[in-house]
Amino acid sequence: MKKINIKGKEYIPVNERLIHFNNQPQFKGWSIVESVVSIDDKEGVFKVTIVDDNGAEKASAHSQEYRDSSYINKTSFVENGFTSALGRALGYLGIGIDTSIASAEEVANAVNNQSKQTKPQSKPKLSNDQLEKTLNGTPHQAKKVFEKFEVNAQQREKIVQKFSA
């Protein structure tokens, strides 16, 4: 099966797992059954069950997808949900799990969402006018300035000298 590299790890995509499943004699006559567990305007939970030629359940897996979690999900979150669940179910059968049950699509989506997390915003720099107002204020106000603003060493020294006396 072909592998792809995501962040230094090798993953076998769901399409490769599915091709393997369909081409192996031990899975002849087996079926893939998809079902929607729940769905609304924000998210969906999807289930894929793999049954053998006698109708016995051999593996099942769920996935949860959010409509706005990626560009693909904005138009195809149902399909993406079933693909993720299928990749996991095939993984439970031992197909394509060299390093992980998660599909490459799931890993890529997780990496993408991590990179979207906002970094804490830096504090605004204390201006000279704000410094003068602080020096004419109260110790309580000076403390608030340290919490809300980035204060350089010279400004810090002036404020500390003013309010430590």
C-alpha positions in Angstrom: 0.0 0.0 0.0 1.2 3.5 -0.8 2.1 5.7 2.1 2.1 9.5 2.5 4.2 11.5 4.9 2.5 13.9 7.3 4.8 15.8 9.7 7.5 13.1 9.5 5.2 10.1 9.9 4.1 7.6 7.3 0.3 7.1 6.9 -1.6 4.9 4.6 -4.5 6.8 3.1 -8.1 5.4 3.3 -8.3 4.8 -0.4 -5.2 2.6 -0.2 -6.8 0.7 2.7 -10.0 0.3 0.8 -8.2 -1.0 -2.3 -6.4 -3.6 -0.2 -9.7 -4.6 1.5 -11.5 -5.1 -1.9 -8.6 -7.1 -3.4 -7.8 -9.5 -0.6 -9.4 -13.0 -0.8 -10.1 -13.2 2.9 -12.5 -10.3 2.6 -14.4 -11.6 -0.4 -18.1 -11.1 0.0 -17.7 -8.7 3.0 -19.7 -5.4 3.0 -19.2 -1.9 4.3 -22.3 -0.4 5.9 -22.5 3.4 6.6 -24.9 5.0 9.0 -25.5 8.5 10.4 -25.6 8.5 14.2 -26.5 12.2 14.5 -26.3 15.2 12.3 -27.2 18.9 12.7 -26.1 22.3 11.3 -22.8 22.2 13.1 -21.6 18.6 13.3 -22.2 15.0 12.5 -21.3 11.6 13.9 -20.9 8.8 11.4 -20.5 5.1 11.8 -19.1 2.5 9.4 -19.5 -1.2 10.1 -17.7 -3.9 8.2 -19.6 -7.2 8.0 -18.4 -10.6 6.7 -20.1 -12.7 4.1 -22.4 -14.2 6.8 -23.5 -10.7 7.9 -21.5 -10.9 11.2 -20.0 -7.6 12.3 -16.3 -7.7 12.1 -15.4 -4.1 12.8 -17.1 -0.8 13.3 -15.9 2.8 13.9 -17.2 6.3 14.4 -16.0 9.7 13.4 -17.2 13.1 14.4 -16.9 16.0 11.9 -17.6 19.7 12.2 -18.9 21.5 9.2 -16.6 24.5 9.6 -13.4 22.6 10.7 -11.8 22.7 7.2 -12.3 23.9 3.7 -13.3 20.4 2.6 -15.9 20.1 5.4 -17.6 23.2 4.3 -18.9 21.4 1.3 -18.3 17.7 2.0 -18.4 17.1 5.7 -20.7 14.0 5.4 -18.4 12.3 2.9 -15.3 13.2 5.0 -17.0 11.8 8.1 -17.7 8.5 6.4 -14.1 8.4 5.0 -12.6 8.9 8.5 -14.9 6.2 10.0 -14.1 3.8 7.2 -10.3 4.4 7.7 -10.7 3.6 11.3 -12.9 0.5 10.7 -10.4 -0.8 8.2 -7.6 -0.1 10.7 -9.5 -2.2 13.3 -9.3 -5.1 10.8 -5.5 -4.5 10.7 -5.4 -2.8 7.3 -3.1 0.1 7.0 -2.1 0.5 10.7 1.7 0.5 10.5 1.8 3.5 12.9 -1.8 4.6 13.6 -5.5 3.8 13.4 -6.2 7.4 12.4 -6.5 8.1 8.7 -4.1 10.5 7.0 -7.0 12.8 6.4 -7.7 12.9 10.2 -4.1 13.6 11.0 -3.9 16.3 8.4 -7.0 17.9 9.7 -5.7 17.8 13.3 -2.4 19.4 12.2 -4.3 22.1 10.3 -6.6 22.8 13.2 -3.6 23.1 15.6 -1.9 25.6 13.3 -5.1 27.7 13.3 -5.1 28.1 17.1 -4.5 31.7 17.8 -1.3 32.7 19.6 -1.8 34.9 22.6 -1.8 38.5 21.5 1.1 40.5 22.8 0.4 43.5 25.0 0.5 47.0 23.5 3.6 49.0 24.3 3.3 51.7 26.9 3.5 55.1 25.3 5.3 58.1 26.8 1.9 59.8 27.4 0.6 56.7 29.2 3.8 56.6 31.3 3.3 60.2 32.4 -0.3 59.5 33.3 0.8 56.4 35.2 3.4 58.4 37.1 0.7 60.9 38.1 -1.7 58.1 39.2 -2.0 55.7 42.1 0.0 52.6 42.9 -3.1 50.5 42.0 -3.2 52.1 38.5 0.5 51.5 38.1 0.0 47.8 38.9 -2.7 47.6 36.2 -0.3 49.2 33.7 2.1 46.3 34.3 -0.7 43.8 33.6 -2.1 45.5 30.5 1.0 47.0 28.8 4.5 46.0 27.6 6.7 48.2 29.7 10.4 48.7 28.7 13.2 48.7 31.3 13.4 52.5 31.6 9.7 52.9 32.0 9.6 50.1 34.6 12.4 51.7 36.6 10.6 55.1 36.6 7.3 53.5 37.8 9.0 51.4 40.4 11.0 54.4 41.8 7.9 56.6 41.9 5.7 54.1 43.8 8.3 52.3 46.0 9.2 55.4 48.0 
